[in-house]
Amino acid sequence: MEDLNAIATPGMLVRHPDKPDWGVGQVQSNIGGKLTVNFRDAGKVVIDSARVGMMPVYKDD
């Protein structure tokens, strides 16, 4: 799953595939396979890229 998150850069909008109730999140950092994402409804969460592949969000989503 790490490859899916390799393109995640600060400012990018994403969704957690297993937590739709968290809403859209904005990537804060992507360091060493750990994504820090600030979600609208869950706050700041650190995601292990080896376990979860985030879904990119585009303007029209």
GROMACS elastic network, one bead per residue, 0.5 to 0.9 nm:
[ bonds ]
;  ai    aj funct       b0    kb
    1     4     6  0.54606   500
    1     5     6  0.69807   500
    1     6     6  0.89938   500
    1    49     6  0.60850   500
    1    50     6  0.52990   500
    1    51     6  0.65026   500
    1    52     6  0.62753   500
    1    53     6  0.51635   500
    1    54     6  0.87039   500
    2     5     6  0.53319   500
    2     6     6  0.61700   500
    2    33     6  0.67210   500
    2    48     6  0.84326   500
    2    50     6  0.50704   500
    2    51     6  0.78877   500
    2    52     6  0.79498   500
    2    53     6  0.69093   500
    3     6     6  0.50173   500
    3     7     6  0.76839   500
    3    49     6  0.82218   500
    3    50     6  0.87757   500
    3    53     6  0.82603   500
    4     7     6  0.68593   500
    4     8     6  0.81314   500
    4    49     6  0.81164   500
    4    52     6  0.89536   500
    4    53     6  0.56734   500
    4    54     6  0.71068   500
    4    55     6  0.83042   500
    5     8     6  0.52495   500
    5     9     6  0.88364   500
    5    30     6  0.83444   500
    5    33     6  0.80423   500
    5    35     6  0.79836   500
    5    49     6  0.62419   500
    5    50     6  0.89831   500
    5    52     6  0.85424   500
    5    53     6  0.60301   500
    5    54     6  0.63460   500
    5    55     6  0.85535   500
    6     9     6  0.82179   500
    6    30     6  0.80015   500
    6    33     6  0.79646   500
    6    49     6  0.84182   500
    8    11     6  0.86096   500
    8    12     6  0.64057   500
    8    13     6  0.86646   500
    8    14     6  0.85539   500
    8    27     6  0.70227   500
    8    29     6  0.82872   500
    8    30     6  0.67498   500
    8    35     6  0.80453   500
    8    54     6  0.86315   500
    8    56     6  0.82484   500
    9    12     6  0.56925   500
    9    27     6  0.64130   500
    9    28     6  0.76875   500
    9    29     6  0.67031   500
    9    30     6  0.65194   500
   10    13     6  0.87272   500
   10    26     6  0.73362   500
   10    29     6  0.53540   500
   10    30     6  0.73345   500
   10    37     6  0.88470   500
   11    26     6  0.55944   500
   11    27     6  0.53428   500
   11    28     6  0.64352   500
   11    29     6  0.85669   500
   12    25     6  0.82555   500
   12    26     6  0.56082   500
   12    27     6  0.53964   500
   12    28     6  0.82849   500
   12    56     6  0.75915   500
   12    57     6  0.79254   500
   13    24     6  0.65299   500
   13    25     6  0.55622   500
   13    27     6  0.63669   500
   13    37     6  0.88940   500
   13    55     6  0.86122   500
   13    56     6  0.60709   500
   13    57     6  0.52288   500
   13    58     6  0.72849   500
   13    59     6  0.89254   500
   14    23     6  0.88056   500
   14    24     6  0.57899   500
   14    25     6  0.51954   500
   14    26     6  0.62402   500
   14    27     6  0.71961   500
   14    37     6  0.82686   500
   14    39     6  0.87312   500
   14    54     6  0.61487   500
   14    55     6  0.53364   500
   14    58     6  0.84476   500
   15    18     6  0.87339   500
   15    19     6  0.77922   500
   15    20     6  0.70070   500
   15    22     6  0.78039   500
   15    23     6  0.65800   500
   15    24     6  0.51723   500
   15    25     6  0.59847   500
   15    26     6  0.87210   500
   15    39     6  0.83422   500
   15    54     6  0.58965   500
   15    55     6  0.51033   500
   15    56     6  0.64394   500
   15    57     6  0.66898   500
   16    19     6  0.52810   500
   16    20     6  0.64009   500
   16    22     6  0.74659   500
   16    23     6  0.80849   500
   16    24     6  0.80467   500
   16    25     6  0.81072   500
   16    52     6  0.77981   500
   16    53     6  0.76536   500
   16    54     6  0.52703   500
   16    55     6  0.63455   500
   17    20     6  0.65564   500
   17    52     6  0.78949   500
   17    53     6  0.74539   500
   17    54     6  0.63636   500
   17    55     6  0.64314   500
   18    21     6  0.88513   500
   18    52     6  0.87023   500
   19    22     6  0.56488   500
   19    23     6  0.78528   500
   20    23     6  0.57316   500
   20    24     6  0.82698   500
   21    24     6  0.89662   500
   21    41     6  0.72285   500
   21    42     6  0.83091   500
   22    25     6  0.77636   500
   22    39     6  0.60633   500
   22    40     6  0.65397   500
   22    42     6  0.52039   500
   22    43     6  0.83303   500
   23    39     6  0.62974   500
   23    40     6  0.56643   500
   23    41     6  0.58555   500
   23    42     6  0.78261   500
   24    38     6  0.85091   500
   24    39     6  0.57605   500
   24    40     6  0.59074   500
   24    41     6  0.80576   500
   24    57     6  0.75954   500
   25    37     6  0.58048   500
   25    38     6  0.51625   500
   25    40     6  0.59452   500
   25    41     6  0.85679   500
   25    42     6  0.87851   500
   25    43     6  0.85410   500
   25    44     6  0.86731   500
   25    57     6  0.88707   500
   26    36     6  0.85870   500
   26    37     6  0.54437   500
   26    38     6  0.52644   500
   26    39     6  0.64108   500
   26    40     6  0.83283   500
   27    30     6  0.75510   500
   27    35     6  0.69562   500
   27    36     6  0.60100   500
   27    38     6  0.64490   500
   27    39     6  0.87001   500
   28    35     6  0.74945   500
   28    36     6  0.53415   500
   28    37     6  0.54035   500
   28    38     6  0.67487   500
   28    44     6  0.88023   500
   29    34     6  0.79600   500
   29    35     6  0.57586   500
   29    36     6  0.52197   500
   29    37     6  0.72657   500
   30    33     6  0.66187   500
   30    34     6  0.56884   500
   30    36     6  0.64996   500
   30    37     6  0.89193   500
   31    34     6  0.53733   500
   31    35     6  0.66144   500
   31    36     6  0.84752   500
   32    35     6  0.83632   500
   32    49     6  0.89332   500
   33    47     6  0.83515   500
   33    48     6  0.62346   500
   33    49     6  0.51635   500
   33    50     6  0.70293   500
   34    46     6  0.64128   500
   34    47     6  0.55904   500
   34    49     6  0.58231   500
   34    50     6  0.85610   500
   35    45     6  0.80953   500
   35    46     6  0.55312   500
   35    48     6  0.65559   500
   35    49     6  0.67934   500
   36    44     6  0.68316   500
   36    45     6  0.57185   500
   36    47     6  0.62274   500
   37    43     6  0.80271   500
   37    44     6  0.55832   500
   37    45     6  0.53588   500
   37    46     6  0.63063   500
   37    47     6  0.74432   500
   38    41     6  0.88073   500
   38    42     6  0.75799   500
   38    43     6  0.52262   500
   38    45     6  0.62447   500
   38    46     6  0.87723   500
   39    42     6  0.51834   500
   39    44     6  0.60757   500
   39    45     6  0.73746   500
   40    43     6  0.62297   500
   40    44     6  0.88175   500
   42    45     6  0.75891   500
   47    50     6  0.87614   500
   47    51     6  0.79832   500
   47    52     6  0.69862   500
   47    53     6  0.89531   500
   47    54     6  0.87481   500
   48    51     6  0.55587   500
   48    52     6  0.63245   500
   48    53     6  0.87163   500
   49    52     6  0.53447   500
   49    53     6  0.62082   500
   49    54     6  0.81188   500
   50    53     6  0.77039   500
   57    60     6  0.81182   500
   57    61     6  0.60558   500
   58    61     6  0.54356   500
